């Protein structure tokens, strides 16, 4: 578990907590580590959710489907990132999304109730843990606001350019590689894949962007 401790030091939830404190946290909170194979569902839509997950290895995608089976990619998450904290803290008992392992994954699960409720031992790290959790929720809210703004665009072209602009800002460069392939990007933007690909080709022909596979440049 030593390698995992080194990763956990960099996780936002444990910011400002030293390595020994993290060991105490896992002991106090009863963290459980589970392994998943590629394409295995970690959380099913409609299942009970009372824990947050920290990705120790691999990457996952958060997927939402409507009653007609239309699929939307909410987010892709990688090592050191967290999922499930928003729903668990909101008291939502049934998950409105599915979380799927995109490759072999190792996930640390922590009970939200045990995080937000100080234990009988009055562990010194609990207040810091709660502060970090509130910051995580605030950042997630900002992310969802950006996603809402992106989806509010009326045309496929506007959605593509809004997404590419946000990626450029995130990478602090007009040249960057995205984490999404074409199918995943279409799901993320909630658009038809073929129509999106045609629009991306037009943007390149018009000299607005350049790209090769998942590498883009805003000209």
VODOTOR-218815 format. One line per field, with one value per residue (C-alpha): residue number from 1; residue in one letter; x negated, y negated, z negated. Coordinates in Angstrom, 3 decimals, padded with zeros to 6 digits, always signed. Layout:
resi	[NUM|...]
resn	[a|...]
X	[X|...]
Y	[Y|...]
Z	[Z|...]
//
This chain:
resi	[1|2|3|4|5|6|7|8|9|10|11|12|13|14|15|16|17|18|19|20|21|22|23|24|25|26|27|28|29|30|31|32|33|34|35|36|37|38|39|40|41|42|43|44|45|46|47|48|49|50|51|52|53|54|55|56|57|58|59|60|61|62|63|64|65|66|67|68|69|70|71|72|73|74|75|76|77|78|79|80|81|82|83|84|85|86|87|88|89|90|91|92|93|94|95|96|97|98|99|100|101|102|103|104|105|106|107|108|109|110|111|112|113|114|115|116|117|118|119|120|121|122|123|124|125|126|127|128|129|130|131|132|133|134|135|136|137|138|139|140|141|142|143|144|145|146|147|148|149|150|151|152|153|154|155|156|157|158|159|160|161|162|163|164|165|166|167|168|169|170|171|172|173|174|175|176|177|178|179|180|181|182|183|184|185|186|187|188|189|190|191|192|193|194|195|196|197|198|199|200|201|202|203|204|205|206|207|208|209|210|211|212|213|214|215|216|217|218|219]
resn	[x|x|x|x|x|x|x|x|x|x|x|x|x|x|x|x|x|x|x|x|x|x|x|x|x|x|x|x|x|x|x|x|x|x|x|x|x|x|x|x|x|x|x|x|x|x|x|x|x|x|x|x|x|x|x|x|x|x|x|x|x|x|x|x|x|x|x|x|x|x|x|x|x|x|x|x|x|x|x|x|x|x|x|x|x|x|x|x|x|x|x|x|x|x|x|x|x|x|x|x|x|x|x|x|x|x|x|x|x|x|x|x|x|x|x|x|x|x|x|x|x|x|x|x|x|x|x|x|x|x|x|x|x|x|x|x|x|x|x|x|x|x|x|x|x|x|x|x|x|x|x|x|x|x|x|x|x|x|x|x|x|x|x|x|x|x|x|x|x|x|x|x|x|x|x|x|x|x|x|x|x|x|x|x|x|x|x|x|x|x|x|x|x|x|x|x|x|x|x|x|x|x|x|x|x|x|x|x|x|x|x|x|x|x|x|x|x|x|x]
X	[+000.000|-003.074|-002.800|+000.856|-000.042|-002.344|+000.562|+003.012|+000.724|+001.533|+005.302|+007.246|+009.256|+006.057|+004.427|+002.500|+002.502|-000.856|-001.499|-001.047|+002.192|+003.439|+002.711|+004.705|+007.552|+007.790|+007.700|+010.385|+012.667|+012.328|+011.366|+011.894|+009.780|+011.498|+010.198|+012.211|+011.546|+011.904|+015.535|+016.772|+019.425|+018.266|+021.537|+024.807|+027.433|+030.054|+027.813|+027.286|+024.490|+023.021|+019.293|+016.931|+014.334|+010.694|+008.988|+005.681|+005.035|+006.681|+009.407|+013.202|+016.035|+019.224|+022.159|+025.760|+028.515|+032.101|+035.157|+034.721|+031.185|+029.470|+026.013|+024.162|+020.580|+020.565|+016.835|+013.702|+011.595|+008.030|+005.633|+005.969|+009.420|+012.611|+016.170|+019.453|+018.829|+021.484|+024.335|+023.348|+023.096|+026.420|+028.120|+029.072|+029.604|+029.806|+027.056|+028.355|+025.273|+023.141|+019.389|+017.488|+013.854|+012.231|+009.217|+008.211|+008.835|+008.104|+010.544|+010.405|+013.926|+014.563|+017.853|+019.202|+020.981|+017.715|+015.968|+018.502|+019.225|+016.318|+015.518|+015.400|+011.603|+011.886|+009.246|+007.422|+007.632|+011.436|+011.894|+009.268|+010.902|+014.303|+012.779|+011.126|+014.402|+016.250|+013.601|+014.002|+017.754|+017.232|+014.862|+017.302|+020.005|+017.760|+017.102|+020.825|+021.470|+018.918|+020.574|+023.999|+022.690|+021.168|+024.395|+026.413|+024.744|+027.248|+025.159|+022.685|+020.003|+020.531|+020.344|+017.121|+015.451|+016.619|+015.166|+011.861|+011.600|+012.078|+009.430|+007.007|+007.559|+007.033|+003.748|+002.665|+001.915|+003.698|+002.152|+003.282|+004.347|+007.827|+008.650|+011.688|+011.940|+014.578|+017.342|+016.681|+016.566|+019.924|+021.393|+019.856|+021.315|+024.629|+024.466|+024.488|+020.983|+021.132|+022.442|+019.774|+016.979|+018.183|+018.186|+014.672|+013.494|+015.133|+013.421|+010.090|+010.843|+011.752|+008.439|+010.068|+008.513|+006.015|+005.967|+004.509|+006.487|+006.936|+004.368|+005.928|+004.665|+006.788|+005.405]
Y	[+000.000|-002.263|-003.274|-004.151|-006.373|-008.402|-008.928|-009.786|-012.604|-014.341|-013.756|-016.959|-015.321|-014.767|-018.122|-019.398|-016.010|-014.274|-010.658|-009.220|-011.155|-009.523|-006.103|-007.101|-008.290|-004.975|-003.127|-005.335|-005.523|-001.861|-002.477|+000.475|+001.086|+002.901|+003.987|+003.834|+005.175|+003.188|+002.257|+003.409|+001.200|-000.240|-002.011|-001.139|-003.724|-003.457|-001.649|-002.737|-005.250|-006.096|-006.188|-008.262|-006.565|-007.542|-006.164|-004.564|-003.008|-003.263|-005.601|-005.647|-007.333|-008.697|-007.951|-009.134|-007.537|-008.698|-006.449|-006.206|-004.910|-008.105|-008.176|-011.222|-011.212|-013.351|-013.128|-011.036|-010.653|-009.443|-008.395|-010.532|-011.863|-011.338|-010.370|-009.945|-012.662|-015.061|-012.551|-011.006|-014.400|-015.495|-012.537|-011.041|-007.366|-006.153|-007.021|-008.938|-007.874|-004.814|-004.706|-002.368|-001.232|-002.031|+000.134|+002.327|+000.111|+000.045|-002.065|-003.189|-003.530|-005.751|-006.158|-009.718|-009.372|-008.465|-011.435|-014.096|-012.667|-013.071|-009.758|-009.047|-009.322|-012.998|-012.506|-015.746|-015.299|-015.309|-019.091|-019.340|-016.460|-018.185|-021.476|-019.676|-017.939|-021.283|-022.626|-019.543|-020.090|-023.737|-022.748|-020.123|-022.790|-024.994|-022.057|-021.378|-025.069|-024.925|-021.775|-023.430|-026.470|-024.204|-022.230|-025.436|-026.278|-025.987|-024.498|-021.639|-024.076|-026.300|-023.272|-022.038|-025.443|-025.960|-022.578|-023.231|-026.666|-025.196|-022.547|-025.223|-027.188|-024.034|-023.231|-026.908|-026.447|-026.607|-023.183|-020.253|-016.605|-015.663|-012.597|-011.739|-009.834|-010.841|-008.614|-009.825|-013.464|-013.098|-011.609|-014.428|-017.113|-015.245|-015.391|-012.932|-011.572|-011.802|-015.365|-016.335|-014.794|-016.684|-019.945|-019.320|-018.709|-021.968|-023.892|-022.528|-023.359|-026.916|-027.324|-027.760|-024.648|-021.948|-018.416|-014.943|-012.260|-013.626|-016.423|-019.821|-023.313|-026.462|-028.635]
Z	[+000.000|-000.203|+003.448|+002.935|-000.056|+002.195|+004.611|+001.821|+000.660|+003.943|+003.759|+003.078|+000.287|-001.739|-001.001|-004.022|-005.773|-006.243|-005.237|-008.735|-009.041|-005.837|-007.316|-010.394|-008.165|-006.346|-009.639|-011.201|-008.177|-007.252|-003.627|-001.270|+001.834|+004.724|+008.133|+011.353|+014.847|+018.058|+018.894|+015.480|+013.887|+010.573|+009.768|+011.506|+012.360|+009.599|+007.131|+003.530|+003.087|-000.293|+000.470|+002.538|+004.715|+005.194|+008.295|+007.294|+010.701|+014.110|+015.347|+015.296|+017.131|+015.596|+017.902|+017.829|+019.907|+020.369|+020.591|+024.384|+024.013|+025.161|+023.617|+022.294|+021.089|+017.958|+017.223|+017.570|+014.423|+013.888|+011.120|+008.003|+008.931|+006.944|+007.847|+005.981|+003.396|+004.729|+004.709|+001.377|-000.344|+001.149|-000.485|+002.888|+002.116|+005.725|+008.173|+011.238|+013.226|+013.928|+013.301|+015.637|+015.558|+018.919|+018.072|+015.097|+012.065|+008.365|+006.345|+002.714|+001.282|-001.756|-003.615|-003.380|-006.748|-008.461|-006.827|-007.829|-011.296|-013.769|-015.418|-019.158|-019.055|-018.015|-015.296|-014.558|-010.796|-010.594|-010.396|-007.651|-005.794|-005.897|-004.693|-001.776|-000.935|-000.801|+001.589|+003.769|+003.938|+004.902|+007.722|+008.948|+009.033|+011.202|+013.536|+013.909|+014.593|+017.427|+018.778|+018.631|+020.507|+023.158|+023.666|+023.880|+027.194|+030.022|+032.813|+033.035|+034.191|+031.155|+028.837|+030.452|+030.235|+026.651|+025.692|+027.484|+025.882|+022.409|+023.158|+024.366|+021.157|+019.074|+020.853|+021.022|+024.720|+028.066|+028.864|+026.723|+026.684|+025.492|+023.402|+025.532|+028.782|+031.343|+029.933|+026.394|+027.511|+029.271|+026.078|+024.034|+026.303|+026.712|+030.514|+033.406|+034.026|+037.841|+037.787|+035.268|+037.358|+040.438|+038.500|+037.166|+040.762|+041.887|+039.088|+040.295|+043.942|+042.937|+041.091|+037.682|+036.143|+037.037|+035.675|+035.928|+034.106|+030.544|+030.917|+031.629|+032.301|+032.352|+035.154]
//
